[in-house]
Amino acid sequence: MDHTHIVIGGGTYGCFTALILAERFPGARILVVEEEADLMRRASYNNQARVHNGYHYPRSVLTALRSRVNAPRFAAEFGDAIYADFAQYYAISRHRSNVTAGQFEQFCRRIGAELKPAPLAVRRLFDEDFVEAVFWVREYAFDAVKLRARLRERLDASGIEVLTRYSAVKLAVEEAGRRFRVELRNLESGETEQRRAAWVYNCTYSRLNEILASGGFETVRLKHEATEMALIEVPPELRGIGITVMCGPFFSLMPFPPEGLVALSHVSYTPHYEWRDDPAGGWSVPHRPAFPLQSWFDRMRRDAARYVPALRECRYVRSLWEVKTVLPESGANDSRPILFKRDSSAPNLISLLGGKIDNIFDLADVLPGPEDDQLPARAAPAVAALREG
C-alpha cells in the first residue's frame, strides 16, 4: 500500500510530526506506526512529566530560551493536559552545585523567568547545611494520558492512519531512491506486510539506529541510559509542591498526574547504566535492558532526605523503567536540542530525536513542505542539524 509519508514511532514527536505533515500536505496519505498497544506508552509516558520553562538549564542558555518560548505555547495549546495545582520550588545546593544562588537569580533574569524567594514555611522544609537558597518558580507538569487523548483526536480529525502493535523491521530504497519500502510485522499475529512511501520519518527514540541499520543507512552517535523513575506518596507537609535541587548530582520531585503520585528522580541514581551507539566504531547489537532492574529507590530517598528531611517518610509505590536516549554532546552543558538528520544517500529519510516535551514546536522549523523538496537551510536555534562529516 502506498503512502506519501510514513512516520515510524507513535510517541509525542511522531504524533506531532504527522500532524505538521498533514497541515503542509493537504490530502496526503500519512501513516503512523507504533509498537505498543496505544500511542505515547513508552518514553512519552515514562518520564518526569515536567513542562520545562527554562529554569533547568543554566548551563545552556539557548535551551533555556527555547523553553521560555515553547512552554507558554504548550500550556495554551494543550491546556486540558496541563497540571498546575502545585507550587514549584528550585533549591540551590551549598555543595557540588554548578551554580550559586546569585548566579541562578542572574540567569533567571537573563532569560526572563519568574523567580521569587520561597516563603519561610517552605524554606524550613530544607536543611540549611545543604541548601543555600530556595526559590518559587512558575513551572508546570503535564498529564500524558490527557495529552495522548488530545493528540489522538487531532490525528483522527486529520485523517491520519495509525497502526498500533506493528513494528518496523526493515527499510529499503526503491525506484532509484524515489520511494521507500517499509516492512512491518504485526506483533499480534507475527505476519509481515509491506508499505511504501515517498518520505519516511524515523521517530523511534532509542531505536533510531536499529531502524537505520536495517536498511544499511547512516547511523547516529547516541548515548542510552537504563533509567528508573520512582513513583511515591509524600508526607503531608510535602503535598502540593514540586522540588528541584540545582545544579548537579541532586534530585527532583514532580507531580505525576496520570497516577496521582509524585515522581522522584535523581541525577546519580535514576540512570542505572549507559551504553553508546557510535557509527565510527561500527554497528553494535541493539541492547534492551531487562526491566525491571533492582530498584535504587532507597538510594534516591536517603540522599534526597539530606536536603529535605521529610522525605524519610515517603512511601514507595512503584518505578517507571525506560531507556533514555540523548546526544553524547548534551552531557557537556545539559542542552536538549532536537536531533535532525537526513540520510545523504536517501534524503527523504529523516531521523528525529527530541529531548523535551515543549520543543515539539521546533519541529515546524525543520520538517519539509510541499513548495520545496529540500529542508530549510536555517534551523531554529534549539535544533541540532547533524550532517555527514
N, C-alpha and C positions, 0 to 999 in steps of 0.2 A: 504494500500500500504506500502511495506517495504522499509526502507532506512537504510544505515549504520549510518548516523549522521543526526540529526535534530537540527538546530540552531534556537532558538526562540528569535526573535528580529533582525530587519534589520537595526540597526544603524551602526556606524563605526566599533564598536567592533564585532558585529555579522557578518558583511561582512568580516572583516579581519580574524575572526575565521574560517569561511567557506573556505576562500582561503588557509589558512595554512593547514587545513584538506585535501583539495583537493591535495595539494602537497605531503602530507605524506601518503595518502591512495589512490594511483592511481586506478581509476576505481570505487571507492566507490560512492554510491548514496548519495548525500548530498542535504538537503532541508533547505532553509531559509524561515522563516515565519515572516511576518511583518503586523501589524495592519493598517498602513497608506496606502495611495494610491501609495506611492513610498518609496524607501529606504531613510534613513537619513533625515526624515522630522521632527523629534522631537528634542531631546537634541543634536543630531549631527549637527543640523542647528541653533537651538535657543541658541546660546552661543556667547562668546566674539570673536570667530574666531582667537584666539591667538595661534601661534605655540611657545610654551614655549622654551626658550633657557637657562633656569636656573635662571635668574635674580629674578624671582618672589618668590624664596624660600630660603631666607637667614636663616630661622628657621628650614629648613630641607635640609641639605647638600646632603643627599642621593637622595632625589627627584630632587634637582638641578643638580646633577651629571648625573643622568639618562637622564634628559632633554638635557644636553650638548652632550650626546652620540646620542640620538634619533632625535633631531631637524635637524641636518645636513642630516641625513639619510632620514627623512621625506621630506625635501626640495628637495633632489636629486631624490627620487623615485616618488614624486608627484609634480614635478616642474611646470607643467602647471596649478596646482591648488594653487600655492603659489603666494601671493600678496606682493611685496616688494617695491612698488612705494610710499614709505613714509619713514620718519625718525622717529625712536622711541627714546623717552626720558623717563628716570626714574628720578623723583624728590624725594628728601628726606625731609619729613616734619620736621619742627623745634619742633613741639609739638605732643605728644602722639605717636610718632613713636617707633617701637620696635628695630630699628637700627639707628645709626648715619651715617652721610655721610662717615666718616672714616671707620666705620665697614662695610658699604656696599662696599666700594672700596676693603677692605681686603678680603671680601667674594668673590667678583668677581675674584680677583687674585687667590684665593684658587681653584676655580672651572675652571679657565682658560677661563673666559668670557671676550670678548672685552668690553672696557669701556674707555670713554674719556670725559673731561668736555664739556658741551654744548656750542655752540657759544653764544656770547653776545646777539645777536638778539633774540635767543630762551630764554635765561635766563630772559630777560626783559618781557617776557610774564607772568612770575610768580611774585607773591607778596613776596618780601624778608622777610616780617614779618612772613610768614607762611612756607616758603621753605628755607632750609639750603643750598642745592646744587642741581644742575641739571646735569645729565649725558646723553650723547649719548650712545646707546647700539645697538647691532645687533639682531633684533628680527623681525619675520615675522607674517603676517596674512595668513589665508587660505580661499579659496572660496569653500564653502560647495557644491554648485551646480556643480562646475567643479570636485570636489573630488568624488561626487556621480557618475558622468558620468564615471570617470576612474574606480571606483570600480565595477560599473555595467558591464563595458566592460570585466573586469577580471573574474567576476562571470560567464558571458555568455561563455567566452572562455574556462573556466574550466568545463563547463557542469553542473554547479550547478543550481538546480531548485529553483526558487524564487516564493513564493506565497504572494501577497500583498492583503490588505483588508481581511486578515484572522487573527483571534485571537485564541491563545491557551487558552482553558478554563479549561482543566483538564489533569493531568498526572497520569498514573497508571503503576505499575510494573507487568510484565507478565513473564511466563516461569521461575519461581523461580529466578527472578531478572536478567535474562539474556537479557530481552528486555523491552522496554517501549512502552506504548500506549499513544499517544497524541491526545486528542480530539480537533479538530479545528472547529471554527464557521466562516462561510462565512458572513462577515459583510454586504454584499450587499443583500443576499437572506435570511439570518438567518438560513440556513441549517447547519447541523454539519456533519463532516466526521472524520474518524479515520486514523491516520498514525502511523506506528510502526518503531522503530529504536533500534539499539544496544546502541547508545550513544545519550544523549540529553544535549544540552548546553543552559543554561538559561542566555541570554544576554539582558534581558528586562529592565535593568536600574532601574527605580523607581518601576517596577512591580515584581522585583525579588522575594519578599516574597509572593506575591499574587500567583505566579506560583507554588512556592514550597508548599504553604499551600493547593493548590488544590488537591495535592496527598498525603497529610499528611507527607511531608518531612520536614527535619530540616530547620527552617528559620534562618535569619541572623540579627544581630543588625545593624540597619541602621538609618541614620538621613536624613530627607527630608526637603526641603525648597521650598516654593512657590515663584518664582523669577520673577523679571521684568528687562529686559534689554531695555533701551530707545534708539531708533534709531533717530538720529538727523542730521541736517545740521549745520555745524560750520561756524563762520565768516571767512573772507578771511585770516586773519593772522594765523588761526589755521588749514588751509587746508594743507594736505600733511604731517601731523605729528601725531604721537601717543604719549599719555602721560599716565604714571602710577605714582601715588604718593604712596610712601612707608613709612612705612610698618605698617599698622594699619587700622583704620576706615576711609579710604580715597576712592579715585575714580580712574577710568581708562577711557581713550578714545582710542578706537581701530577702524581702518577702518573695515567696514562691506562690503566686496567686492560684495556679491551677489546682493546687492541693491544700491551700490554706495553711501552709507551713512556712518555715524560714530556711533559706539555703545558706549553709556555712561553707565557704571556700577558703583555701589557704594557699598562698603562693608556694610554700615549701611542700605541702602535703596533698594538695589536690592533684598534681601530676605524680603518678606512681613511677613511671619510667618513660623514656622517649626513644625514638628511632628516626632515621632520616632516609629520604629518597634523594639520591644525588646522581643525576644523569651522567656527570663526568666520570663517576666511578662505576658506571654500568647499572643496568636494571636489577633491582633486588626483588625477591619474592614478597608479595604483599603480606603484611602482618595484621592479624586480627586478635586483639587481646582476649584472653579467656575470662571475660567478665562473668560474674563479679569476682574481683580480686579480694584479698583480705583487706577489710576496711581500715583506714587510718584515721577514723573519726576521733578516737581518743587522743591521738597526737594533735589533731586540729584543736580540740577542746582545751587540752592542757595549755597549749601555747597561747590561744586566744584569751583564756582566763587570766593570764598575767596582765593583760591590758584592761579587760572588763571582767572583774571577779565574779559577777553574777552568772557568767556563762558556765561556771562549775555546775550549776543546777539545770542546765538544758537537757532535754531528753531526745535521744537519737530515735528516728523513725525508720529511715532507710536511706540508701545512697543512689544517686544518679550516676551511671557509668557511661563514659563516652570517649571517643577519640577526638582530641583537639588538634587541628591542623593549622599551622601558620607558616609564613615565610621565614626562613632562617634568619634573615636580616632584621626581623622585628625584635629579636632579643636585645639588640644593641640599644634601642631607645623606646621599646614598648609600643612602637607605632602599629597601626592596624589598617594598612591600605588594602584596596581591592586588588587581587591578582587578576590581570587581564593578559591573555596570551593567545595570539593567532599562530597556528602552525605554519611554518614557512613553506612547506610543500603542499598544504591544503588550507589556504587562508580562510575558508568558510567553516573551519573547525575552530571553535573558540572555547578556551578554558577560563572559567571564572571561579574565584575563591574570595569570599567575604569574611571579614573578621568581626564585624559588629552589626547588630540588627539595624541601627539607624542609617548606615551608609548604603542601604539598598537603593536610595535615591540617586547615588552617584553612578549607578548602572546606566542611567539615561545619557551620560556623557561618553560612553564607550560602545554601546550596542549599535548595530547598523540600522540604517534607514533605507527606504526604497529609492531615494534620489541618488544614492551613491553606493557602489559596490565595495567601497573602501571605508574602514572605520575612521573617525576623525583623527587628524594628526595630533590635535591637542587634547589631552585628557584632563579631567578635573584634578585639582591638587592632591586629593586623597587617593587617587588611583595609581597603582603601580602598573605601568605598561611594560611588561617583560618581553624583550625581543631577543632573538638569537644573537649571541655574542655580546 
